[in-house]
Amino acid sequence: MEVRKRKKFWLWTGSILGVIILVILVAALILSAKWKPLLTEKIKDGVYKGSHHLYIINFDKINLNLITGSLALHNVTLMPDTAVYDSLKVAKLAPANVFEIKLEKLQLTRISILKAYFDRKLDLSEIALKNPSIKMTHNKVPKKPDSVKNDSTLYQKIAKTLKSIHVGKIAIKDADFDYTNKAEPNNSSTSLKHVDINVDDFLLDSLSGQDSTRFFYTKDIGFQLLDYKSVSKDKMYTMKVDSIFGSTKSKEITISNFKMIPMFKELAFARKYKVQKDRYDLTFGRIQLKGVDFLGLSSDQKIMVKKVSLNHSKVYVFMSRESPPPPGLDKAKNFPHIALKKLKTPIKIDTIKIKDLDVTYSEYNPASKKIGSVSFKNSYGSILNVTNDSLMLEKNNHAVADLNTSLMGTSKLNLKINFNLTANDGAFSYSGSMGKFNMQGLNSLSVALGLVKIESGEVDKIYFDAKGNTESASGSLNMRYHNLKVELLSDNIDGKGTEKKGFLSFLANNLLVIDKNPKDGEAARTATMSNARIPSASFFNLMWKTVFVGIKDIVGVAIVPEKNPVKQQKVIAEKIKEQKQKDKAGKNKN
């Protein structure tokens, strides 16, 4: 009997609960159905009025579930009204940035409706944006000079309606971003595809604005970009990136396998232009930025980074001397510290760490019809205090590079460069030392570019020290070496190949070239070196050319006058032109 009563009790209880749940479900469905048109109207009206009639939001369908506290909008578009924007510009009230947003789905999950109604606290688990397309256009717009700045905080703007807004997670998946800057003459644009952004723990209340552990009211904003690929505006390069990861919480950005790939081979690339043009082939295996000041970047447009690491990288630069330099070219503006000084964006990088960097510079000499190369393998080191920020420069106006490398993969070279970051003449100083190496290893450079072949020669030690600016460089060099012999070569403009100038080589080795330093029973010679920069010469060209002047003095050929490179370029160009005419005449005869 007692058992039967218990069964009836639980049966009645279950039935009552079932009926209550059913009533709630039915009521929720009815309320949801009735609230959909009201909510749709409220959303559209809120966006329209809240943006001062600038933006219009539309969507195909709205799903509302009061039981689970979820809301979904499908095929959403947020578009600006161009007529309204034009009128705002006339009134000098238009915002500089205008957005066009399209997304497949906007999902809000687990909204605490009762909490929002009774406590005025909006709390939801997640906001998800699926496949959004975001276009941002920056315009140059006039502003009223007497306009009153609204200094109220974001919380103060919502305080009359809500006490707080909390979102556990905001997920933006597979987004496409397009940015156009119409304030610039060429309307520059940037596009990013397939970007993921995850925002953790967004909280807007009376205290979160002062929480130093939050970035724009969030605990973390993480982003990633995978398999990025683009083509340069001149259609001469392809840019590729395997991945970019970043986090405001860790203050880090990591870029994996960045590549800038030329579209054409060396000479084919150079012959696309009527003047000299450097060709770059770049690979950076891993670029890591630590201690990134995201807040300064966002609010003040300043790039402040504690440390940048460059790992497993290759830099290959090629230039052909077939064509003349661009008219009016002066590569002084490309000196590293001068280029840094001219950047409009303030930059401060405490340390740049370099590891496993290979650098190769190659040049085509039309006189020899060969490509000469100099390479620096397995380079590593650091660059300190890279900045153009005026306040930072008042404390320290010098950037210092301390680099170690392997010249042509054989001899260890240590190079120190001190850049004066505030000097108007681009002042800098540098010094270096190098140990033993076989000078024949330089033939890949000296034959092609200097028409000189080193038959033998061993360097025991080199040390150099110099100061320079955009006009020139000078200093001293000490090189200890022995058993030096050279061959002088003819040019190869006629295409018959370079040939040894036997008699001149004999005279050079016996009358000019000093085969060793120090000579037997004598003190080691030290050379003074001085080199005036021509406008087409780069920063690194000035450095190595100055050292080359010192080497010439040490080995005894400083009395041979240096040919003016500008005049020499014209002579070679004229010879090439004559040879082409001969070749063409020969073909016509055949």
Helices and strands as residue ranges (DSSP letters): H 2-50, E 55-58, E 61-65, E 70-80, H 82-90, E 97-109, H 113-119, E 121-130, E 133-138, H 154-158, E 164-181, E 188-204, G 208-210, E 220-231, E 237-247, E 252-262, H 266-270, E 279-290, H 294-300, E 303-320, G 331-334, H 336-342, E 347-365, E 370-387, H 390-395, E 398-407, E 411-420, E 428-434, E 437-438, G 439-442, H 443-450, E 452-468, E 472-488, H 502-507, I 508-512, E 527-532, H 539-555, H 565-589
